[in-house]
Amino acid sequence: MATITFDTLEAVRRLRDAGYEEKQAEAIVRVIGDAQDRLVSTEHFDSRFTLLQWMIGINLTVTLGVLWKLVH
């Protein structure tokens, strides 16, 4: 969902330089990558929120219209 650039090779290299073994560094980078895949961008959130506002507004309008017809 969210587009975040993440240089996995650089991250693995930095973890190896910090003392992690190759497999450990790769596993850590995979976990970080998986977590980033689940992020929601602000634009996506805003578009969904706008859609929800429209749906609530339409629902309220229809409900008020039905109530108006029932009363009059």
Biopython code that builds the backbone (N, CA, C, O; Angstrom):
import numpy as np
from Bio.PDB.StructureBuilder import StructureBuilder

atoms = [
    (1, "MET", "N", (0.812, -1.177, 0.000)),
    (1, "MET", "CA", (0.000, 0.000, 0.000)),
    (1, "MET", "C", (0.865, 1.254, 0.000)),
    (1, "MET", "O", (0.777, 2.073, -0.915)),
    (2, "ALA", "N", (1.664, 1.397, 0.982)),
    (2, "ALA", "CA", (2.493, 2.584, 1.043)),
    (2, "ALA", "C", (3.760, 2.349, 0.238)),
    (2, "ALA", "O", (4.319, 1.252, 0.247)),
    (3, "THR", "N", (4.205, 3.374, -0.450)),
    (3, "THR", "CA", (5.416, 3.258, -1.229)),
    (3, "THR", "C", (6.551, 3.898, -0.451)),
    (3, "THR", "O", (6.657, 5.121, -0.360)),
    (4, "ILE", "N", (7.391, 3.047, 0.106)),
    (4, "ILE", "CA", (8.534, 3.518, 0.871)),
    (4, "ILE", "C", (9.760, 2.822, 0.307)),
    (4, "ILE", "O", (9.813, 1.594, 0.250)),
    (5, "THR", "N", (10.747, 3.607, -0.110)),
    (5, "THR", "CA", (11.954, 2.996, -0.644)),
    (5, "THR", "C", (12.803, 2.487, 0.507)),
    (5, "THR", "O", (13.010, 3.176, 1.506)),
    (6, "PHE", "N", (13.287, 1.269, 0.342)),
    (6, "PHE", "CA", (14.078, 0.636, 1.384)),
    (6, "PHE", "C", (15.138, -0.206, 0.691)),
    (6, "PHE", "O", (14.820, -1.213, 0.057)),
    (7, "ASP", "N", (16.373, 0.195, 0.807)),
    (7, "ASP", "CA", (17.482, -0.506, 0.167)),
    (7, "ASP", "C", (17.846, -1.721, 1.016)),
    (7, "ASP", "O", (18.564, -1.614, 2.010)),
    (8, "THR", "N", (17.332, -2.879, 0.599)),
    (8, "THR", "CA", (17.534, -4.092, 1.393)),
    (8, "THR", "C", (18.996, -4.526, 1.413)),
    (8, "THR", "O", (19.492, -4.990, 2.439)),
    (9, "LEU", "N", (19.684, -4.378, 0.286)),
    (9, "LEU", "CA", (21.098, -4.773, 0.256)),
    (9, "LEU", "C", (21.932, -3.908, 1.198)),
    (9, "LEU", "O", (22.806, -4.409, 1.906)),
    (10, "GLU", "N", (21.655, -2.617, 1.196)),
    (10, "GLU", "CA", (22.367, -1.707, 2.096)),
    (10, "GLU", "C", (22.051, -2.037, 3.557)),
    (10, "GLU", "O", (22.939, -1.995, 4.409)),
    (11, "ALA", "N", (20.802, -2.362, 3.842)),
    (11, "ALA", "CA", (20.415, -2.702, 5.212)),
    (11, "ALA", "C", (21.126, -3.969, 5.677)),
    (11, "ALA", "O", (21.618, -4.030, 6.804)),
    (12, "VAL", "N", (21.179, -4.976, 4.811)),
    (12, "VAL", "CA", (21.883, -6.221, 5.163)),
    (12, "VAL", "C", (23.361, -5.926, 5.400)),
    (12, "VAL", "O", (23.946, -6.418, 6.364)),
    (13, "ARG", "N", (23.963, -5.125, 4.526)),
    (13, "ARG", "CA", (25.382, -4.788, 4.678)),
    (13, "ARG", "C", (25.635, -4.068, 6.006)),
    (13, "ARG", "O", (26.603, -4.369, 6.704)),
    (14, "ARG", "N", (24.770, -3.125, 6.349)),
    (14, "ARG", "CA", (24.950, -2.378, 7.595)),
    (14, "ARG", "C", (24.786, -3.283, 8.815)),
    (14, "ARG", "O", (25.505, -3.135, 9.803)),
    (15, "LEU", "N", (23.846, -4.213, 8.744)),
    (15, "LEU", "CA", (23.671, -5.150, 9.859)),
    (15, "LEU", "C", (24.877, -6.083, 9.981)),
    (15, "LEU", "O", (25.317, -6.388, 11.090)),
    (16, "ARG", "N", (25.410, -6.534, 8.845)),
    (16, "ARG", "CA", (26.619, -7.378, 8.879)),
    (16, "ARG", "C", (27.783, -6.593, 9.478)),
    (16, "ARG", "O", (28.547, -7.119, 10.287)),
    (17, "ASP", "N", (27.910, -5.324, 9.069)),
    (17, "ASP", "CA", (28.987, -4.484, 9.607)),
    (17, "ASP", "C", (28.831, -4.269, 11.110)),
    (17, "ASP", "O", (29.814, -4.046, 11.816)),
    (18, "ALA", "N", (27.592, -4.335, 11.594)),
    (18, "ALA", "CA", (27.329, -4.152, 13.028)),
    (18, "ALA", "C", (27.541, -5.436, 13.819)),
    (18, "ALA", "O", (27.429, -5.438, 15.045)),
    (19, "GLY", "N", (27.848, -6.540, 13.116)),
    (19, "GLY", "CA", (28.160, -7.772, 13.818)),
    (19, "GLY", "C", (27.162, -8.901, 13.655)),
    (19, "GLY", "O", (27.364, -9.979, 14.213)),
    (20, "TYR", "N", (26.101, -8.688, 12.913)),
    (20, "TYR", "CA", (25.127, -9.754, 12.676)),
    (20, "TYR", "C", (25.647, -10.695, 11.598)),
    (20, "TYR", "O", (26.353, -10.279, 10.679)),
    (21, "GLU", "N", (25.290, -11.967, 11.727)),
    (21, "GLU", "CA", (25.630, -12.917, 10.675)),
    (21, "GLU", "C", (24.730, -12.662, 9.469)),
    (21, "GLU", "O", (23.683, -12.026, 9.588)),
    (22, "GLU", "N", (25.149, -13.163, 8.308)),
    (22, "GLU", "CA", (24.421, -12.932, 7.051)),
    (22, "GLU", "C", (22.955, -13.358, 7.157)),
    (22, "GLU", "O", (22.065, -12.597, 6.775)),
    (23, "LYS", "N", (22.695, -14.560, 7.669)),
    (23, "LYS", "CA", (21.315, -15.054, 7.762)),
    (23, "LYS", "C", (20.485, -14.211, 8.724)),
    (23, "LYS", "O", (19.313, -13.939, 8.463)),
    (24, "GLN", "N", (21.087, -13.800, 9.828)),
    (24, "GLN", "CA", (20.368, -12.950, 10.781)),
    (24, "GLN", "C", (20.016, -11.608, 10.143)),
    (24, "GLN", "O", (18.892, -11.124, 10.279)),
    (25, "ALA", "N", (20.970, -11.019, 9.459)),
    (25, "ALA", "CA", (20.744, -9.726, 8.811)),
    (25, "ALA", "C", (19.644, -9.832, 7.764)),
    (25, "ALA", "O", (18.781, -8.959, 7.680)),
    (26, "GLU", "N", (19.668, -10.892, 6.967)),
    (26, "GLU", "CA", (18.641, -11.079, 5.937)),
    (26, "GLU", "C", (17.261, -11.262, 6.563)),
    (26, "GLU", "O", (16.272, -10.732, 6.058)),
    (27, "ALA", "N", (17.196, -12.017, 7.668)),
    (27, "ALA", "CA", (15.908, -12.235, 8.337)),
    (27, "ALA", "C", (15.359, -10.919, 8.893)),
    (27, "ALA", "O", (14.163, -10.650, 8.778)),
    (28, "ILE", "N", (16.206, -10.119, 9.481)),
    (28, "ILE", "CA", (15.774, -8.829, 10.026)),
    (28, "ILE", "C", (15.239, -7.939, 8.910)),
    (28, "ILE", "O", (14.202, -7.295, 9.070)),
    (29, "VAL", "N", (15.938, -7.904, 7.790)),
    (29, "VAL", "CA", (15.517, -7.065, 6.662)),
    (29, "VAL", "C", (14.197, -7.565, 6.089)),
    (29, "VAL", "O", (13.353, -6.758, 5.697)),
    (30, "ARG", "N", (14.002, -8.881, 6.032)),
    (30, "ARG", "CA", (12.717, -9.424, 5.550)),
    (30, "ARG", "C", (11.574, -9.008, 6.475)),
    (30, "ARG", "O", (10.496, -8.646, 6.005)),
    (31, "VAL", "N", (11.805, -9.059, 7.779)),
    (31, "VAL", "CA", (10.770, -8.653, 8.744)),
    (31, "VAL", "C", (10.429, -7.174, 8.563)),
    (31, "VAL", "O", (9.256, -6.802, 8.583)),
    (32, "ILE", "N", (11.434, -6.344, 8.388)),
    (32, "ILE", "CA", (11.189, -4.912, 8.167)),
    (32, "ILE", "C", (10.412, -4.706, 6.870)),
    (32, "ILE", "O", (9.474, -3.910, 6.830)),
    (33, "GLY", "N", (10.792, -5.415, 5.815)),
    (33, "GLY", "CA", (10.084, -5.306, 4.535)),
    (33, "GLY", "C", (8.633, -5.736, 4.649)),
    (33, "GLY", "O", (7.746, -5.081, 4.103)),
    (34, "ASP", "N", (8.385, -6.835, 5.358)),
    (34, "ASP", "CA", (7.005, -7.302, 5.555)),
    (34, "ASP", "C", (6.182, -6.272, 6.332)),
    (34, "ASP", "O", (5.017, -6.034, 6.013)),
    (35, "ALA", "N", (6.784, -5.673, 7.339)),
    (35, "ALA", "CA", (6.074, -4.664, 8.133)),
    (35, "ALA", "C", (5.740, -3.446, 7.278)),
    (35, "ALA", "O", (4.659, -2.874, 7.417)),
    (36, "GLN", "N", (6.646, -3.046, 6.403)),
    (36, "GLN", "CA", (6.393, -1.896, 5.534)),
    (36, "GLN", "C", (5.285, -2.185, 4.535)),
    (36, "GLN", "O", (4.545, -1.277, 4.156)),
    (37, "ASP", "N", (5.158, -3.429, 4.103)),
    (37, "ASP", "CA", (4.103, -3.789, 3.152)),
    (37, "ASP", "C", (2.720, -3.604, 3.756)),
    (37, "ASP", "O", (1.740, -3.456, 3.025)),
    (38, "ARG", "N", (2.631, -3.611, 5.068)),
    (38, "ARG", "CA", (1.331, -3.499, 5.731)),
    (38, "ARG", "C", (0.973, -2.058, 6.103)),
    (38, "ARG", "O", (-0.095, -1.808, 6.662)),
    (39, "LEU", "N", (1.851, -1.124, 5.798)),
    (39, "LEU", "CA", (1.586, 0.276, 6.119)),
    (39, "LEU", "C", (0.540, 0.854, 5.177)),
    (39, "LEU", "O", (0.419, 0.424, 4.030)),
    (40, "VAL", "N", (-0.199, 1.810, 5.660)),
    (40, "VAL", "CA", (-1.203, 2.493, 4.847)),
    (40, "VAL", "C", (-0.716, 3.918, 4.621)),
    (40, "VAL", "O", (-0.345, 4.615, 5.565)),
    (41, "SER", "N", (-0.721, 4.339, 3.370)),
    (41, "SER", "CA", (-0.278, 5.697, 3.076)),
    (41, "SER", "C", (-1.341, 6.704, 3.500)),
    (41, "SER", "O", (-2.520, 6.373, 3.629)),
    (42, "THR", "N", (-0.905, 7.915, 3.707)),
    (42, "THR", "CA", (-1.829, 8.992, 4.067)),
    (42, "THR", "C", (-2.855, 9.209, 2.967)),
    (42, "THR", "O", (-4.031, 9.442, 3.246)),
    (43, "GLU", "N", (-2.406, 9.133, 1.703)),
    (43, "GLU", "CA", (-3.316, 9.340, 0.583)),
    (43, "GLU", "C", (-4.401, 8.266, 0.559)),
    (43, "GLU", "O", (-5.573, 8.567, 0.338)),
    (44, "HIS", "N", (-4.010, 7.024, 0.786)),
    (44, "HIS", "CA", (-4.985, 5.930, 0.783)),
    (44, "HIS", "C", (-5.978, 6.106, 1.929)),
    (44, "HIS", "O", (-7.183, 5.929, 1.751)),
    (45, "PHE", "N", (-5.466, 6.453, 3.097)),
    (45, "PHE", "CA", (-6.328, 6.666, 4.255)),
    (45, "PHE", "C", (-7.299, 7.813, 3.991)),
    (45, "PHE", "O", (-8.491, 7.700, 4.275)),
    (46, "ASP", "N", (-6.788, 8.916, 3.448)),
    (46, "ASP", "CA", (-7.644, 10.071, 3.156)),
    (46, "ASP", "C", (-8.730, 9.729, 2.149)),
    (46, "ASP", "O", (-9.873, 10.159, 2.304)),
    (47, "SER", "N", (-8.390, 8.962, 1.119)),
    (47, "SER", "CA", (-9.395, 8.609, 0.109)),
    (47, "SER", "C", (-10.473, 7.718, 0.712)),
    (47, "SER", "O", (-11.651, 7.872, 0.390)),
    (48, "ARG", "N", (-10.089, 6.797, 1.574)),
    (48, "ARG", "CA", (-11.076, 5.939, 2.229)),
    (48, "ARG", "C", (-11.953, 6.746, 3.179)),
    (48, "ARG", "O", (-13.155, 6.501, 3.277)),
    (49, "PHE", "N", (-11.361, 7.697, 3.873)),
    (49, "PHE", "CA", (-12.115, 8.540, 4.796)),
    (49, "PHE", "C", (-13.121, 9.397, 4.032)),
    (49, "PHE", "O", (-14.262, 9.560, 4.464)),
    (50, "THR", "N", (-12.696, 9.939, 2.903)),
    (50, "THR", "CA", (-13.601, 10.737, 2.068)),
    (50, "THR", "C", (-14.759, 9.884, 1.568)),
    (50, "THR", "O", (-15.908, 10.327, 1.577)),
    (51, "LEU", "N", (-14.463, 8.664, 1.134)),
    (51, "LEU", "CA", (-15.516, 7.753, 0.681)),
    (51, "LEU", "C", (-16.503, 7.479, 1.813)),
    (51, "LEU", "O", (-17.715, 7.476, 1.597)),
    (52, "LEU", "N", (-15.994, 7.255, 2.996)),
    (52, "LEU", "CA", (-16.854, 7.004, 4.154)),
    (52, "LEU", "C", (-17.733, 8.219, 4.457)),
    (52, "LEU", "O", (-18.911, 8.062, 4.777)),
    (53, "GLN", "N", (-17.181, 9.410, 4.363)),
    (53, "GLN", "CA", (-17.975, 10.619, 4.587)),
    (53, "GLN", "C", (-19.116, 10.710, 3.576)),
    (53, "GLN", "O", (-20.243, 11.040, 3.945)),
    (54, "TRP", "N", (-18.834, 10.422, 2.310)),
    (54, "TRP", "CA", (-19.880, 10.451, 1.285)),
    (54, "TRP", "C", (-20.965, 9.421, 1.576)),
    (54, "TRP", "O", (-22.155, 9.709, 1.454)),
    (55, "MET", "N", (-20.544, 8.220, 1.961)),
    (55, "MET", "CA", (-21.515, 7.159, 2.239)),
    (55, "MET", "C", (-22.423, 7.543, 3.408)),
    (55, "MET", "O", (-23.632, 7.316, 3.359)),
    (56, "ILE", "N", (-21.847, 8.119, 4.446)),
    (56, "ILE", "CA", (-22.643, 8.548, 5.600)),
    (56, "ILE", "C", (-23.599, 9.663, 5.193)),
    (56, "ILE", "O", (-24.762, 9.661, 5.595)),
    (57, "GLY", "N", (-23.120, 10.608, 4.405)),
    (57, "GLY", "CA", (-23.970, 11.703, 3.949)),
    (57, "GLY", "C", (-25.144, 11.224, 3.114)),
    (57, "GLY", "O", (-26.271, 11.681, 3.303)),
    (58, "ILE", "N", (-24.888, 10.305, 2.193)),
    (58, "ILE", "CA", (-25.962, 9.757, 1.354)),
    (58, "ILE", "C", (-26.953, 8.978, 2.205)),
    (58, "ILE", "O", (-28.165, 9.107, 2.030)),
    (59, "ASN", "N", (-26.440, 8.174, 3.123)),
    (59, "ASN", "CA", (-27.304, 7.390, 4.008)),
    (59, "ASN", "C", (-28.193, 8.315, 4.843)),
    (59, "ASN", "O", (-29.386, 8.057, 5.000)),
    (60, "LEU", "N", (-27.616, 9.379, 5.370)),
    (60, "LEU", "CA", (-28.386, 10.334, 6.167)),
    (60, "LEU", "C", (-29.461, 11.013, 5.318)),
    (60, "LEU", "O", (-30.588, 11.198, 5.776)),
    (61, "THR", "N", (-29.120, 11.380, 4.099)),
    (61, "THR", "CA", (-30.080, 12.024, 3.200)),
    (61, "THR", "C", (-31.246, 11.097, 2.887)),
    (61, "THR", "O", (-32.403, 11.515, 2.930)),
    (62, "VAL", "N", (-30.945, 9.843, 2.573)),
    (62, "VAL", "CA", (-32.008, 8.872, 2.273)),
    (62, "VAL", "C", (-32.884, 8.652, 3.501)),
    (62, "VAL", "O", (-34.110, 8.620, 3.393)),
    (63, "THR", "N", (-32.263, 8.500, 4.664)),
    (63, "THR", "CA", (-33.021, 8.282, 5.899)),
    (63, "THR", "C", (-33.942, 9.464, 6.189)),
    (63, "THR", "O", (-35.106, 9.270, 6.540)),
    (64, "LEU", "N", (-33.437, 10.671, 6.046)),
    (64, "LEU", "CA", (-34.271, 11.855, 6.278)),
    (64, "LEU", "C", (-35.401, 11.940, 5.255)),
    (64, "LEU", "O", (-36.512, 12.348, 5.592)),
    (65, "GLY", "N", (-35.127, 11.561, 4.017)),
    (65, "GLY", "CA", (-36.170, 11.553, 2.994)),
    (65, "GLY", "C", (-37.278, 10.575, 3.319)),
    (65, "GLY", "O", (-38.456, 10.895, 3.159)),
    (66, "VAL", "N", (-36.915, 9.387, 3.772)),
    (66, "VAL", "CA", (-37.909, 8.375, 4.144)),
    (66, "VAL", "C", (-38.721, 8.862, 5.337)),
    (66, "VAL", "O", (-39.945, 8.734, 5.345)),
    (67, "LEU", "N", (-38.061, 9.415, 6.336)),
    (67, "LEU", "CA", (-38.777, 9.938, 7.502)),
    (67, "LEU", "C", (-39.718, 11.068, 7.104)),
    (67, "LEU", "O", (-40.832, 11.146, 7.622)),
    (68, "TRP", "N", (-39.303, 11.933, 6.211)),
    (68, "TRP", "CA", (-40.147, 13.028, 5.735)),
    (68, "TRP", "C", (-41.409, 12.483, 5.074)),
    (68, "TRP", "O", (-42.511, 12.978, 5.311)),
    (69, "LYS", "N", (-41.232, 11.449, 4.236)),
    (69, "LYS", "CA", (-42.390, 10.843, 3.558)),
    (69, "LYS", "C", (-43.336, 10.185, 4.563)),
    (69, "LYS", "O", (-44.554, 10.242, 4.399)),
    (70, "LEU", "N", (-42.782, 9.565, 5.595)),
    (70, "LEU", "CA", (-43.623, 8.910, 6.595)),
    (70, "LEU", "C", (-44.424, 9.924, 7.411)),
    (70, "LEU", "O", (-45.564, 9.653, 7.785)),
    (71, "VAL", "N", (-43.846, 11.069, 7.683)),
    (71, "VAL", "CA", (-44.495, 12.081, 8.505)),
    (71, "VAL", "C", (-45.516, 12.872, 7.693)),
    (71, "VAL", "O", (-46.554, 13.259, 8.229)),
    (72, "HIS", "N", (-45.250, 13.116, 6.436)),
    (72, "HIS", "CA", (-46.140, 13.970, 5.632)),
    (72, "HIS", "C", (-46.912, 13.162, 4.660)),
    (72, "HIS", "O", (-47.711, 13.708, 3.900)),
]
sb = StructureBuilder()
sb.init_structure("model")
sb.init_model(0)
sb.init_chain("A")
sb.init_seg("    ")
for serial, (resi, resn, name, xyz) in enumerate(atoms, 1):
    if name == "N":
        sb.init_residue(resn, " ", resi, " ")
    sb.init_atom(name, np.array(xyz, "f"), 0.0, 1.0, " ", f" {name:<3s}", serial, name[0])
structure = sb.get_structure()
